[in-house]
Amino acid sequence: MNRLARLAGFGKRERDHQDEVATLAADDARDVVAESPAVDAEALRESIVTALRGVHDPEIPVNIYDLGLIYGIDVAADGAVAVEMTLTAPGCPVAGMMPVMVKDAVARVEGVGEVEVALVWDPPWTQERMSDEARLQLGLM
C-alpha cells in the first residue's frame, strides 16, 4: 500500500479506526467546554440591575428596583438568572404583567441565558425597602 493510502486511513484495522474516532470526539468535547467560558456573575448582575431600573410600576413613578420590589438576583455560571420579586400589595392590578416585564428586561441583557422570575409575598413589602432616591422622588424624605 502506498503512503497516500495509509495517510487516508486505508488498510487500518477497524479497532484502530474506532480508537481514533473516539479520541477525536473527546478532543471536540474538550474544545466545546473550553469555548464556553463561565459568566462574570457580578458584572452580569450589575447589568441586570441597570435593566431592572428601567422597569416601572405603572402606578408609581419609581423603578421597581429602587422601590425594593426585587428581593434577589441569582446568576448561574452559565448565565441563567433567577429573580425573586414582590409587589407593593397582593391585589396590585399589574400583578399579572409585572413578572413578565421583569423577565423581558432581564432577558435583553447581553450574556443572560434562561430567566426565571418568582413572585413571592414573604416577607411582605414595606416602604422601608425603598432606596433613599425612591423616597426622595416620592416626597417621603
DSSP file (Angstrom, degrees, kcal/mol; ACC not computed):
  #  RESIDUE AA STRUCTURE BP1 BP2  ACC     N-H-->O    O-->H-N    N-H-->O    O-->H-N    TCO  KAPPA ALPHA  PHI   PSI    X-CA   Y-CA   Z-CA
    1    1 A M              0   0    0      0, 0.0     2,-0.1     0, 0.0    10,-0.0   0.000 360.0 360.0 360.0 139.9    0.0    0.0    0.0
    2    2 A N     >  -     0   0    0      1,-0.1     4,-1.8     4,-0.0     3,-0.1  -0.315 360.0-105.3 -83.4 170.5    1.4    3.4   -0.8
    3    3 A R  H  > S+     0   0    0      1,-0.2     4,-2.7     2,-0.2     5,-0.2   0.867 117.2  55.7 -63.7 -39.9    1.9    6.3    1.7
    4    4 A L  H  > S+     0   0    0      1,-0.2     4,-1.9     2,-0.2    -1,-0.2   0.902 107.5  49.3 -61.3 -41.9   -1.1    8.3    0.4
    5    5 A A  H  4>S+     0   0    0      2,-0.2     5,-2.3     1,-0.2     4,-0.4   0.896 111.4  49.6 -65.0 -39.8   -3.4    5.4    1.0
    6    6 A R  H ><5S+     0   0    0     -4,-1.8     3,-1.2     1,-0.2    -2,-0.2   0.916 109.7  51.1 -66.3 -41.6   -2.0    4.9    4.6
    7    7 A L  H 3<5S+     0   0    0     -4,-2.7    -1,-0.2     1,-0.3    -2,-0.2   0.856 107.2  54.0 -62.4 -35.1   -2.4    8.6    5.4
    8    8 A A  T 3<5S-     0   0    0     -4,-1.9    -1,-0.3    -5,-0.2    -2,-0.2   0.573 123.1-107.6 -77.0  -7.9   -6.0    8.5    4.2
    9    9 A G  T X 5 +     0   0    0     -3,-1.2     3,-1.5    -4,-0.4    -3,-0.2   0.454  66.6 149.6  99.0   0.7   -6.6    5.6    6.6
   10   10 A F  T 3 < +     0   0    0     -5,-2.3    -1,-0.3     1,-0.2     3,-0.1  -0.459  67.5  22.4 -68.3 138.8   -6.9    2.8    4.1
   11   11 A G  T 3  S+     0   0    0      1,-0.3    -1,-0.2    -2,-0.2     2,-0.1   0.392  87.8 135.7  88.7  -4.0   -5.7   -0.5    5.5
   12   12 A K    <   -     0   0    0     -3,-1.5    -1,-0.3     1,-0.1     2,-0.1  -0.466  61.3-109.1 -74.1 149.6   -6.2    0.4    9.1
   13   13 A R     >  -     0   0    0     -2,-0.1     4,-1.9     1,-0.1     5,-0.2  -0.460  26.3-115.2 -73.1 153.6   -7.8   -2.1   11.3
   14   14 A E  H  > S+     0   0    0      1,-0.2     4,-2.5     2,-0.2     5,-0.2   0.865 115.1  54.7 -58.4 -39.2  -11.3   -1.3   12.4
   15   15 A R  H  > S+     0   0    0      2,-0.2     4,-2.5     1,-0.2    -1,-0.2   0.910 106.7  50.2 -64.7 -42.0  -10.2   -1.1   16.1
   16   16 A D  H  > S+     0   0    0      1,-0.2     4,-2.2     2,-0.2    -1,-0.2   0.907 111.1  50.2 -60.8 -40.7   -7.6    1.5   15.3
   17   17 A H  H  X S+     0   0    0     -4,-1.9     4,-2.4     2,-0.2    -2,-0.2   0.916 110.1  49.2 -64.8 -43.7  -10.2    3.5   13.4
   18   18 A Q  H  X S+     0   0    0     -4,-2.5     4,-2.5     1,-0.2    -2,-0.2   0.896 110.4  51.2 -63.5 -40.5  -12.6    3.3   16.3
   19   19 A D  H  X S+     0   0    0     -4,-2.5     4,-2.2     2,-0.2    -1,-0.2   0.910 110.6  49.0 -62.6 -41.2   -9.9    4.4   18.7
   20   20 A E  H  X S+     0   0    0     -4,-2.2     4,-2.4     2,-0.2    -2,-0.2   0.906 111.0  49.3 -65.6 -42.0   -9.1    7.4   16.5
   21   21 A V  H  X S+     0   0    0     -4,-2.4     4,-2.3     2,-0.2    -2,-0.2   0.912 110.9  50.2 -63.4 -42.6  -12.7    8.4   16.2
   22   22 A A  H  X S+     0   0    0     -4,-2.5     4,-2.2     2,-0.2    -2,-0.2   0.896 110.5  50.0 -63.4 -40.5  -13.1    8.2   20.0
   23   23 A T  H  X S+     0   0    0     -4,-2.2     4,-2.3     2,-0.2    -2,-0.2   0.917 111.0  48.7 -64.3 -43.8  -10.0   10.4   20.5
   24   24 A L  H  X S+     0   0    0     -4,-2.4     4,-2.4     1,-0.2    -2,-0.2   0.900 110.9  50.8 -63.7 -40.4  -11.3   13.0   18.1
   25   25 A A  H  X S+     0   0    0     -4,-2.3     4,-2.3     2,-0.2    -1,-0.2   0.905 110.4  49.1 -63.9 -41.9  -14.7   13.0   19.7
   26   26 A A  H  X S+     0   0    0     -4,-2.2     4,-2.1     2,-0.2    -2,-0.2   0.905 110.8  50.4 -64.3 -41.2  -13.1   13.5   23.2
   27   27 A D  H  X S+     0   0    0     -4,-2.3     4,-2.1     1,-0.2    -2,-0.2   0.917 110.1  50.4 -61.7 -43.1  -11.0   16.3   21.8
   28   28 A D  H  X S+     0   0    0     -4,-2.4     4,-2.0     1,-0.2    -2,-0.2   0.904 108.9  51.6 -61.9 -41.8  -14.0   18.0   20.3
   29   29 A A  H  X S+     0   0    0     -4,-2.3     4,-2.0     1,-0.2    -1,-0.2   0.900 109.5  49.7 -63.1 -41.2  -15.9   17.8   23.6
   30   30 A R  H  X S+     0   0    0     -4,-2.1     4,-2.5     1,-0.2    -1,-0.2   0.887 108.9  53.3 -64.5 -38.1  -13.0   19.4   25.4
   31   31 A D  H  X S+     0   0    0     -4,-2.1     4,-1.8     2,-0.2    -2,-0.2   0.899 107.2  50.8 -63.8 -39.8  -12.9   22.2   22.9
   32   32 A V  H  X S+     0   0    0     -4,-2.0     4,-0.6     2,-0.2    -1,-0.2   0.920 112.1  46.8 -64.3 -43.8  -16.6   22.9   23.4
   33   33 A V  H >< S+     0   0    0     -4,-2.0     3,-1.0     1,-0.2    -2,-0.2   0.912 112.4  50.2 -63.4 -42.1  -16.1   23.1   27.2
   34   34 A A  H 3< S+     0   0    0     -4,-2.5    -1,-0.2     1,-0.2    -2,-0.2   0.811 107.7  54.0 -67.0 -29.8  -13.1   25.3   26.7
   35   35 A E  H 3< S+     0   0    0     -4,-1.8    -1,-0.2     1,-0.2    -2,-0.2   0.572  95.2  73.7 -81.9  -8.5  -15.0   27.7   24.4
   36   36 A S  S << S-     0   0    0     -3,-1.0    -1,-0.2    -4,-0.6     3,-0.1  -0.708  74.3-167.1-105.6  79.9  -17.9   28.2   26.9
   37   37 A P        -     0   0    0      0, 0.0     2,-0.1     0, 0.0    -2,-0.1  -0.286  28.2 -99.7 -68.0 152.8  -16.3   30.5   29.5
   38   38 A A        -     0   0    0      1,-0.1     2,-0.2    41,-0.0    40,-0.2  -0.389  42.3-107.6 -68.1 148.9  -18.0   31.0   32.8
   39   39 A V        -     0   0    0     38,-2.1     2,-1.4    37,-0.1     3,-0.1  -0.532  22.5-117.5 -78.6 142.2  -20.0   34.2   33.1
   40   40 A D     >  -     0   0    0     -2,-0.2     4,-2.5     1,-0.2     5,-0.2  -0.695  34.0-166.5 -77.5  95.6  -18.7   37.0   35.3
   41   41 A A  H  > S+     0   0    0     -2,-1.4     4,-2.5     1,-0.2    -1,-0.2   0.849  79.4  50.5 -59.2 -40.4  -21.7   36.9   37.6
   42   42 A E  H  > S+     0   0    0      2,-0.2     4,-2.0     1,-0.2    -1,-0.2   0.916 112.1  46.1 -68.5 -42.1  -21.0   40.2   39.3
   43   43 A A  H  > S+     0   0    0      2,-0.2     4,-1.8     1,-0.2    -2,-0.2   0.909 114.7  48.4 -65.0 -40.8  -20.7   42.2   36.1
   44   44 A L  H  X S+     0   0    0     -4,-2.5     4,-2.2     1,-0.2    -2,-0.2   0.894 108.3  54.7 -65.7 -39.1  -23.8   40.5   34.7
   45   45 A R  H  X S+     0   0    0     -4,-2.5     4,-2.5    -5,-0.2    -1,-0.2   0.905 106.0  51.9 -61.2 -41.8  -25.7   41.2   38.0
   46   46 A E  H  X S+     0   0    0     -4,-2.0     4,-2.1     1,-0.2    -1,-0.2   0.902 109.9  48.8 -61.8 -41.2  -24.8   45.0   37.6
   47   47 A S  H  X S+     0   0    0     -4,-1.8     4,-2.1     2,-0.2    -1,-0.2   0.866 110.4  51.7 -65.8 -36.0  -26.2   45.0   34.0
   48   48 A I  H  X S+     0   0    0     -4,-2.2     4,-2.6     2,-0.2    -2,-0.2   0.913 108.1  50.9 -66.9 -42.8  -29.3   43.2   35.3
   49   49 A V  H  X S+     0   0    0     -4,-2.5     4,-1.8     1,-0.2    -2,-0.2   0.915 109.3  51.7 -60.7 -42.6  -29.8   45.8   38.0
   50   50 A T  H  < S+     0   0    0     -4,-2.1     4,-0.3     1,-0.2    -1,-0.2   0.918 110.8  47.9 -59.4 -43.6  -29.5   48.6   35.4
   51   51 A A  H >< S+     0   0    0     -4,-2.1     3,-1.4     1,-0.2    -2,-0.2   0.896 109.7  52.5 -64.3 -40.2  -32.1   46.8   33.2
   52   52 A L  H >< S+     0   0    0     -4,-2.6     3,-1.7     1,-0.3    13,-0.5   0.804  99.0  63.7 -67.5 -28.5  -34.5   46.5   36.2
   53   53 A R  T 3< S+     0   0    0     -4,-1.8    -1,-0.3     1,-0.3    -2,-0.2   0.632  96.4  60.8 -70.0 -10.8  -34.1   50.2   36.9
   54   54 A G  T <  S+     0   0    0     -3,-1.4     2,-0.5    -4,-0.3    -1,-0.3   0.447  87.6  87.4 -91.2  -1.6  -35.8   50.7   33.5
   55   55 A V    <   -     0   0    0     -3,-1.7     9,-2.6    -4,-0.1     2,-0.4  -0.873  61.5-171.4-101.5 126.5  -38.9   48.8   34.7
   56   56 A H  B     -A   63   0A   0     -2,-0.5     7,-0.2     7,-0.3    -2,-0.0  -0.911  29.6-119.2-119.8 143.9  -41.5   51.0   36.4
   57   57 A D    >   -     0   0    0      5,-1.1     3,-1.3    -2,-0.4     5,-0.3  -0.690  29.4-134.5 -71.1 126.0  -44.7   50.2   38.2
   58   58 A P  T 3  S+     0   0    0      0, 0.0    -1,-0.1     0, 0.0    -2,-0.0   0.741 103.2  48.3 -59.6 -21.8  -47.4   52.0   36.1
   59   59 A E  T 3  S+     0   0    0      1,-0.1    -2,-0.0     3,-0.1    -3,-0.0   0.637 111.4  50.6 -92.6 -15.1  -49.0   53.3   39.2
   60   60 A I  S <  S-     0   0    0     -3,-1.3     2,-1.3     2,-0.2    -3,-0.4  -0.988  76.1-137.8-128.2 127.4  -45.8   54.6   40.9
   61   61 A P  S    S+     0   0    0      0, 0.0     2,-0.3     0, 0.0    -5,-0.0  -0.062  77.0  89.5 -79.1  39.8  -43.3   56.9   39.1
   62   62 A V  S    S-     0   0    0     -2,-1.3    -5,-1.1    -5,-0.3    -2,-0.2  -0.979  83.5-103.9-133.3 145.3  -40.3   55.0   40.5
   63   63 A N  B  >  -A   56   0A   0     -2,-0.3     4,-1.5    -7,-0.2    -7,-0.3  -0.303  30.2-117.6 -68.8 155.6  -38.5   52.0   39.1
   64   64 A I  H  >>S+     0   0    0     -9,-2.6     5,-2.2   -12,-0.5     6,-0.5   0.766 110.0  57.2 -68.3 -26.2  -39.1   48.6   40.7
   65   65 A Y  H >45S+     0   0    0    -13,-0.5     3,-1.1   -10,-0.3     5,-0.3   0.954 110.5  41.8 -69.5 -48.3  -35.5   48.1   41.9
   66   66 A D  H 345S+     0   0    0      1,-0.3    65,-2.9     2,-0.1    68,-0.2   0.742 107.4  62.9 -71.9 -22.1  -35.4   51.3   43.9
   67   67 A L  H 3<5S-     0   0    0     -4,-1.5    -1,-0.3    63,-0.2    -2,-0.2   0.694 114.9-119.0 -70.3 -17.8  -38.9   50.6   45.2
   68   68 A G  T <<5S+     0   0    0     -3,-1.1    -3,-0.2    -4,-0.5    -2,-0.1   0.703  75.2 130.6  87.3  21.0  -37.4   47.5   46.8
   69   69 A L      < +     0   0    0     -5,-2.2    17,-2.5    16,-0.1     2,-0.7   0.648  51.4  82.0 -81.6 -14.7  -39.6   45.0   44.9
   70   70 A I  E     +B   85   0B   0     -6,-0.5    15,-0.3    -5,-0.3     3,-0.1  -0.827  51.9 174.8 -94.0 116.2  -36.6   42.9   43.8
   71   71 A Y  E     +     0   0B   0     13,-2.4     2,-0.3    -2,-0.7    14,-0.2   0.758  62.8   0.9 -92.0 -28.1  -35.7   40.6   46.7
   72   72 A G  E     -B   84   0B   0     12,-1.8    12,-2.5     2,-0.0     2,-0.4  -0.975  45.6-164.0-163.8 146.4  -33.0   38.5   45.0
   73   73 A I  E     -B   83   0B   0     -2,-0.3     2,-0.5    10,-0.2    10,-0.2  -0.963  15.4-173.2-132.3 114.0  -31.0   38.1   41.8
   74   74 A D  E     -B   82   0B   0      8,-2.9     8,-2.5    -2,-0.4     2,-0.5  -0.941   3.8-165.6-111.4 126.4  -29.1   34.8   41.4
   75   75 A V  E     -B   81   0B   0     -2,-0.5     6,-0.2     6,-0.2     2,-0.1  -0.951   9.2-150.5-113.6 121.6  -26.8   34.4   38.4
   76   76 A A    >   -     0   0    0      4,-3.0     3,-1.9    -2,-0.5   -37,-0.1  -0.407  30.9-104.9 -84.5 164.9  -25.5   30.9   37.5
   77   77 A A  T 3  S+     0   0    0      1,-0.3   -38,-2.1     2,-0.1    -1,-0.1   0.762 121.3  53.9 -61.7 -26.0  -22.2   30.2   35.8
   78   78 A D  T 3  S-     0   0    0    -40,-0.2    -1,-0.3     2,-0.1     3,-0.1   0.402 124.1-100.8 -90.8   3.5  -24.0   29.5   32.5
   79   79 A G  S <  S+     0   0    0     -3,-1.9    34,-2.9     1,-0.3    -2,-0.1   0.393  73.5 145.0  94.5  -3.0  -25.8   32.9   32.5
   80   80 A A        -     0   0    0     32,-0.2    -4,-3.0    33,-0.1     2,-0.4  -0.458  34.4-154.7 -67.0 142.0  -29.1   31.6   33.8
   81   81 A V  E     -Bc  75 115B   0     33,-3.0    35,-2.6    -6,-0.2     2,-0.5  -0.971  14.8-167.0-127.4 134.4  -30.8   34.1   36.0
   82   82 A A  E     -Bc  74 116B   0     -8,-2.5    -8,-2.9    -2,-0.4     2,-0.4  -0.985  11.1-168.5-118.3 126.5  -33.4   33.6   38.8
   83   83 A V  E     -Bc  73 117B   0     33,-3.0    35,-3.1    -2,-0.5     2,-0.5  -0.951   8.4-160.8-117.4 131.5  -35.1   36.7   40.1
   84   84 A E  E     +Bc  72 118B   0    -12,-2.5   -13,-2.4    -2,-0.4   -12,-1.8  -0.953  26.2 161.3-107.2 128.9  -37.3   36.9   43.3
   85   85 A M  E     -Bc  70 119B   0     33,-2.6    35,-3.3    -2,-0.5     2,-0.2  -0.916  21.5-162.0-141.6 166.6  -39.6   39.8   43.4
   86   86 A T        -     0   0    0    -17,-2.5     2,-0.3    -2,-0.3    35,-0.1  -0.758  18.2-122.4-134.3-176.5  -42.7   41.0   45.1
   87   87 A L        -     0   0    0     33,-0.3    38,-0.5    -2,-0.2     4,-0.0  -0.839  31.2-106.9-125.2 166.1  -45.4   43.7   44.6
   88   88 A T  S    S+     0   0    0     -2,-0.3     3,-0.0     1,-0.2    39,-0.0   0.802 104.6   4.7 -65.7 -26.4  -46.4   46.5   46.8
   89   89 A A  S >  S-     0   0    0      1,-0.1     3,-1.9    35,-0.0    -1,-0.2  -0.982  70.8-120.8-155.1 146.4  -49.7   44.7   47.6
   90   90 A P  T 3  S+     0   0    0      0, 0.0    -1,-0.1     0, 0.0     5,-0.1   0.808 114.5  53.7 -58.7 -29.6  -51.1   41.2   46.7
   91   91 A G  T 3  S+     0   0    0     -3,-0.0     4,-0.0     3,-0.0    -3,-0.0   0.206  77.0 146.6 -90.6  17.0  -54.1   42.9   45.0
   92   92 A C    X   -     0   0    0     -3,-1.9     3,-1.8     1,-0.2     4,-0.2  -0.300  51.4-135.7 -56.2 129.2  -51.9   45.0   42.7
   93   93 A P  T 3  S+     0   0    0      0, 0.0     3,-0.3     0, 0.0    -1,-0.2   0.710 103.4  52.3 -63.3 -19.5  -53.6   45.5   39.4
   94   94 A V  T 3> S+     0   0    0      1,-0.2     4,-2.7     2,-0.1     3,-0.4   0.211  72.7 115.2-100.1  16.5  -50.3   44.8   37.5
   95   95 A A  T <4 S+     0   0    0     -3,-1.8    -1,-0.2     1,-0.2    -3,-0.1   0.838  77.2  48.0 -55.6 -36.1  -49.7   41.5   39.3
   96   96 A G  T  4 S+     0   0    0     -3,-0.3     4,-0.4    -4,-0.2    -1,-0.2   0.838 119.7  34.7 -75.5 -33.3  -50.0   39.5   36.1
   97   97 A M  T  > S+     0   0    0     -3,-0.4     4,-2.3    -4,-0.1    -2,-0.2   0.709  99.3  75.5 -98.5 -19.5  -47.8   41.7   33.9
   98   98 A M  H  X S+     0   0    0     -4,-2.7     4,-2.3     1,-0.2     5,-0.2   0.927  96.5  48.0 -62.3 -46.5  -45.1   42.8   36.2
   99   99 A P  H  > S+     0   0    0      0, 0.0     4,-2.5     0, 0.0    -1,-0.2   0.867 112.3  51.3 -61.4 -33.1  -43.2   39.5   36.4
  100  100 A V  H  > S+     0   0    0     -4,-0.4     4,-2.5     2,-0.2    -2,-0.2   0.902 108.8  50.4 -68.5 -40.5  -43.4   39.3   32.5
  101  101 A M  H  X S+     0   0    0     -4,-2.3     4,-2.1     2,-0.2    -1,-0.2   0.901 112.3  48.0 -62.2 -41.0  -42.0   42.9   32.3
  102  102 A V  H  X S+     0   0    0     -4,-2.3     4,-2.5     2,-0.2     5,-0.2   0.933 111.6  49.5 -65.3 -46.6  -39.1   41.9   34.6
  103  103 A K  H  X S+     0   0    0     -4,-2.5     4,-2.6     1,-0.2    -2,-0.2   0.919 112.0  48.3 -59.8 -45.1  -38.4   38.7   32.7
  104  104 A D  H  X S+     0   0    0     -4,-2.5     4,-1.2     2,-0.2    -1,-0.2   0.906 111.8  49.3 -63.4 -42.0  -38.3   40.6   29.4
  105  105 A A  H  < S+     0   0    0     -4,-2.1     4,-0.3     1,-0.2     3,-0.3   0.918 114.9  43.9 -64.2 -43.6  -36.0   43.3   30.8
  106  106 A V  H >< S+     0   0    0     -4,-2.5     3,-1.5     1,-0.2    -2,-0.2   0.894 109.0  57.2 -69.3 -39.7  -33.5   40.7   32.2
  107  107 A A  H 3< S+     0   0    0     -4,-2.6    -1,-0.2     1,-0.3    -2,-0.2   0.778  99.5  60.6 -63.4 -26.5  -33.6   38.5   29.1
  108  108 A R  T 3< S+     0   0    0     -4,-1.2     2,-0.3    -3,-0.3    -1,-0.3   0.627  80.1 104.9 -76.9 -12.1  -32.5   41.5   27.0
  109  109 A V  S X  S-     0   0    0     -3,-1.5     3,-1.8    -4,-0.3     2,-0.1  -0.536  83.1-110.9 -72.5 130.0  -29.2   41.9   28.9
  110  110 A E  T 3  S+     0   0    0     -2,-0.3     3,-0.1     1,-0.2    -1,-0.1  -0.393 101.8  24.9 -63.4 131.4  -26.3   40.5   26.9
  111  111 A G  T 3  S+     0   0    0      1,-0.4     2,-0.3    -2,-0.1    -1,-0.2   0.252  89.4 126.8  98.9 -11.6  -24.9   37.3   28.4
  112  112 A V    <   -     0   0    0     -3,-1.8    -1,-0.4    -6,-0.2   -32,-0.2  -0.630  34.9-176.4 -82.0 135.5  -28.1   36.3   30.1
  113  113 A G        -     0   0    0    -34,-2.9   -33,-0.1     1,-0.4    -1,-0.1   0.377  56.3  -1.8 -96.4-126.5  -29.4   32.8   29.4
  114  114 A E        -     0   0    0      1,-0.0   -33,-3.0   -32,-0.0     2,-0.4  -0.423  69.2-151.5 -68.4 140.3  -32.6   31.4   30.7
  115  115 A V  E     -c   81   0B   0    -35,-0.2     2,-0.4    -3,-0.1   -33,-0.2  -0.956  13.3-175.6-120.3 132.3  -34.6   33.7   33.0
  116  116 A E  E     -c   82   0B   0    -35,-2.6   -33,-3.0    -2,-0.4     2,-0.5  -0.995   5.1-166.3-125.8 129.6  -36.9   32.6   35.8
  117  117 A V  E     -c   83   0B   0     -2,-0.4     2,-0.5   -35,-0.2   -33,-0.2  -0.971   2.7-166.4-118.9 125.0  -39.0   35.1   37.8
  118  118 A A  E     -c   84   0B   0    -35,-3.1   -33,-2.6    -2,-0.5     2,-0.6  -0.942  12.5-145.3-112.5 128.3  -40.7   34.1   41.0
  119  119 A L  E     -c   85   0B   0     -2,-0.5     2,-0.3   -35,-0.2   -33,-0.2  -0.825  26.5-178.5 -91.6 120.5  -43.3   36.3   42.6
  120  120 A V        -     0   0    0    -35,-3.3   -33,-0.3    -2,-0.6   -49,-0.0  -0.849  27.0-167.7-122.1 156.0  -43.0   36.0   46.4
  121  121 A W        +     0   0    0     -2,-0.3    -1,-0.1     1,-0.2   -35,-0.1   0.386  52.7 112.2-120.6  -1.5  -45.0   37.5   49.3
  122  122 A D  S    S+     0   0    0      1,-0.2    -1,-0.2     2,-0.1     3,-0.0  -0.973  78.0  29.0-126.1 118.5  -42.9   36.7   52.2
  123  123 A P  S    S-     0   0    0      0, 0.0    -1,-0.2     0, 0.0    -3,-0.1   0.501 103.3-126.9 -77.6 153.1  -41.5   38.9   53.6
  124  124 A P        -     0   0    0      0, 0.0     2,-0.2     0, 0.0    -2,-0.1  -0.340  28.3-102.5 -65.1 148.5  -44.2   41.4   52.7
  125  125 A W        +     0   0    0    -38,-0.5     2,-0.3    -4,-0.1   -56,-0.1  -0.471  44.1 176.7 -71.2 140.9  -43.1   44.6   51.0
  126  126 A T    >   -     0   0    0     -2,-0.2     3,-1.8   -58,-0.1     4,-0.2  -0.925  45.4-104.8-136.6 164.6  -42.9   47.8   53.2
  127  127 A Q  G >  S+     0   0    0     -2,-0.3     3,-1.6     1,-0.3     8,-0.1   0.715 112.7  74.5 -63.2 -20.5  -41.7   51.3   52.5
  128  128 A E  G 3  S+     0   0    0      1,-0.3    -1,-0.3   -60,-0.0   -60,-0.1   0.727  86.1  64.3 -65.0 -20.3  -38.5   50.6   54.4
  129  129 A R  G <  S+     0   0    0     -3,-1.8    -1,-0.3   -62,-0.1    -2,-0.2   0.620  82.9 102.0 -77.4 -12.4  -37.3   48.5   51.4
  130  130 A M  S <  S-     0   0    0     -3,-1.6   -63,-0.2    -4,-0.2   -64,-0.1  -0.399  76.4-116.0 -74.4 148.0  -37.2   51.6   49.2
  131  131 A S     >  -     0   0    0    -65,-2.9     4,-2.3     1,-0.1     5,-0.2  -0.346  27.8-109.1 -73.8 162.9  -33.9   53.3   48.4
  132  132 A D  H  > S+     0   0    0      1,-0.2     4,-2.6     2,-0.2     5,-0.2   0.877 120.8  56.7 -60.1 -37.3  -33.3   56.9   49.6
  133  133 A E  H  > S+     0   0    0      1,-0.2     4,-2.4     2,-0.2    -1,-0.2   0.903 107.5  47.5 -61.6 -41.1  -33.6   58.0   46.0
  134  134 A A  H  > S+     0   0    0    -68,-0.2     4,-1.9     2,-0.2    -2,-0.2   0.910 111.7  49.7 -67.5 -41.7  -37.1   56.5   45.7
  135  135 A R  H  <>S+     0   0    0     -4,-2.3     5,-3.3     1,-0.2     6,-0.6   0.916 112.8  47.6 -61.5 -42.7  -38.2   58.0   49.0
  136  136 A L  H ><5S+     0   0    0     -4,-2.6     3,-1.3     1,-0.2    -2,-0.2   0.922 110.6  51.6 -63.0 -44.7  -37.0   61.4   47.9
  137  137 A Q  H 3<5S+     0   0    0     -4,-2.4    -1,-0.2     1,-0.3    -2,-0.2   0.823 112.8  45.6 -62.7 -32.8  -38.7   61.1   44.5
  138  138 A L  T 3<5S-     0   0    0     -4,-1.9    -1,-0.3    -5,-0.1    -2,-0.2   0.377 116.7-112.6 -93.9   4.6  -42.0   60.2   46.2
  139  139 A G  T < 5S+     0   0    0     -3,-1.3    -3,-0.2    -4,-0.3    -2,-0.1   0.773  80.7 125.8  73.6  26.8  -41.7   63.0   48.7
  140  140 A L      <       0   0    0     -5,-3.3    -4,-0.2    -6,-0.2    -5,-0.1   0.381 360.0 360.0 -96.7   3.2  -41.2   60.7   51.7
  141  141 A M              0   0    0     -6,-0.6    -1,-0.2    -5,-0.2    -5,-0.1   0.335 360.0 360.0-125.1 360.0  -38.0   62.4   52.8
